[in-house]
Amino acid sequence: MNKTLPFSKAELERIIEKYPTPFHIYDERAIRENARDLLAAFSWAPGFKEFFAVKATPNPHILKVLKEEGFGADCSSLAELVIAEKVGITGENIMFSSNDTPAQEFRKAKDLGAVINLDDISHIDFLEKHAGLPELISFRYNPGPLRGGNAIIGLPQEAKYGFTREQILKGYGIVRDRGVRRFGLHTMVVSNDLEPNNYIATAEMLFDLVVEVYQATGIKIEFVNFGGGIGIPYRPEDKKVDINLVSEGIKAAYEDKIIKQGLHPLRIFTELGRMITGPYGYLVSTVLHKKEIYKDYIGLDACMANLMRPALYGAYHHITVPGKEDRPLDHVYDVTGSLCENNDKFAIDRSLPELVPGDIVVIHDAGAHGHAMGFNYNGKLRSAELLLRPNGDVKLIRRAETLDDYFSTLDFGTL
Ligand SMILES: *Cc1c(COP(=O)(O)O)cnc(C)c1O
């Protein structure tokens, strides 16, 4: 995947005059085009809907763009439900896929008319007690140990999520007896996965279960939700997942399993986050210091409080130095932030052009699980978020935190 930027160095310098680094900036045009590609790929699917995983980029301005493209919202907390509500996403355009859920959050989801996707069979009673059962209910499936040559990443039997197969079969009968009339089925068994066949395998698994539920209980499931988890090409040598290929594989399985069994139409939902916005957000930072000891270090004005993935997972994020794209990559640096943690590094042993204080550095693929994972450890403040509009204008969609924000939960007067 060729790593390019949606702005020139001169354009970036103009933006920085108004909004000092560090900041996250999102490319609205690319996000919209990507959203349209997804919907076009699944145009064959009955009632297809993508519920954007709000946790990936919980900014209402981003969610508004996606709403305009026809997306719903996948929420898993009270704050995410409120963001969806503020954007005007309500009712069954909200998927509430939570776990270990407080009663208040079920009540809010129910008040909004959201599709409630239960994580556990015991939550049937809990939901009934605290919010009442809605007309439509969905269950999250955990397949447990996956047999055969299935290459799905992760070990579902080690994951805290979802119902077992037996609980799924039992659960639909329980809620039907209590008046539920409409049913959905959800799972999520992949994460940041670049292999199209794994998402297709998820679909096949759920289609089989829809058939099994129908044969065992007579219950006709109205939708399947394959969750999120499609990966993005963080590394230049990674290949972007061909969403048309994924869609074709799912279509073949739909014809083979659902149409053949007379269970058409079955609605198809996704709740992708990373692949919707991830490649279209950038963390822009300035080189503060250069340090030469046993290794050479480049110190930025951003730190892992702005983008935690490299420190947390050892994740690769590509780095471009605007204006130095054509220089040889003949210097090897650790690119660091200022936290008092030695893992506060955006890159280790990265070949880059020679850098000097004042250079602008752009860190790619920060559009999902980037600003969202920000934190305040070491008194670090979360940065601003900007939206690069299709006409080239830049809109501030979240201001940078200030010291007053940081101290706002303290009362120095009681010292
Ligand atoms: C995190 C999450 C998603 C989105 O995952 P991505 O990797 O961002 O696509 C979707 N659904 C649920 C339930 C999640 O927890």
The ligand as a Tripos MOL2 file, in Angstrom:
@<TRIPOS>MOLECULE
LIG
   15    15     1     0     0
SMALL
NO_CHARGES

@<TRIPOS>ATOM
      1 C1        -13.9570   -3.0470   18.5290 C.3       1 LIG1
      2 C2        -15.2280   -3.6120   18.0260 C.ar      1 LIG1
      3 C3        -15.6230   -3.4120   16.6960 C.ar      1 LIG1
      4 C4        -14.7570   -2.7140   15.6840 C.3       1 LIG1
      5 O1        -13.5760   -3.3820   15.4590 O.3       1 LIG1
      6 P1        -12.5540   -2.8520   14.3220 P.3       1 LIG1
      7 O2        -11.3430   -3.6930   14.5490 O.co2     1 LIG1
      8 O3        -12.3180   -1.4220   14.6090 O.co2     1 LIG1
      9 O4        -13.2040   -3.0860   13.0170 O.co2     1 LIG1
     10 C5        -16.8490   -3.8950   16.3120 C.ar      1 LIG1
     11 N1        -17.6680   -4.5430   17.1780 N.ar      1 LIG1
     12 C6        -17.3270   -4.7560   18.4580 C.ar      1 LIG1
     13 C7        -18.2720   -5.4580   19.3550 C.3       1 LIG1
     14 C8        -16.0990   -4.3080   18.9250 C.ar      1 LIG1
     15 O5        -15.7600   -4.5100   20.2010 O.3       1 LIG1
@<TRIPOS>BOND
     1     1     2 1
     2     2     3 ar
     3     2    14 ar
     4     3     4 1
     5     3    10 ar
     6     4     5 1
     7     5     6 1
     8     6     7 2
     9     6     8 1
    10     6     9 1
    11    10    11 ar
    12    11    12 ar
    13    12    13 1
    14    12    14 ar
    15    14    15 1
@<TRIPOS>SUBSTRUCTURE
     1 LIG1         1 GROUP 0 **** ****
